[in-house]
Amino acid sequence: MKFKEIFIVFIYNIIVVAIWAGLAVFFNAWWIALFGILFISIPSTIHRHYRICDSCGAKSAPADSAEEAIRVAEKAGWVHYDEGNRDYCPYCKNK
């Protein structure tokens, strides 16, 4: 995740906590601030799937699923062996 996205989520969480704390002070009820926990966001990452060459360790192009990663890698010239689940990049497949 990029620093800019993390920073935006951080600022959002500060604003949420400040608003709910302000409401708690305004209404003189501390338990209102607990509702702020419901609206706090946690930055998450998107898991990308790669195929890794078993010879040199190079990564293929990223994909959204493991099956799509195999298709993308084969399109780029990678070799995938189902037996043993082995992958080789275009440079290592001729060795």
Buried (B, 14 or more C-beta within 10 A) or exposed (E): EEEEEEEEBEEEBEEBBEBBBEBBEEEEEEEBBEEBEEEEEEEEEEEEBBBBBBBEEBEBEBBEEEEEBBEBBBEEEBBBEEEEEEBBBBEBEEE
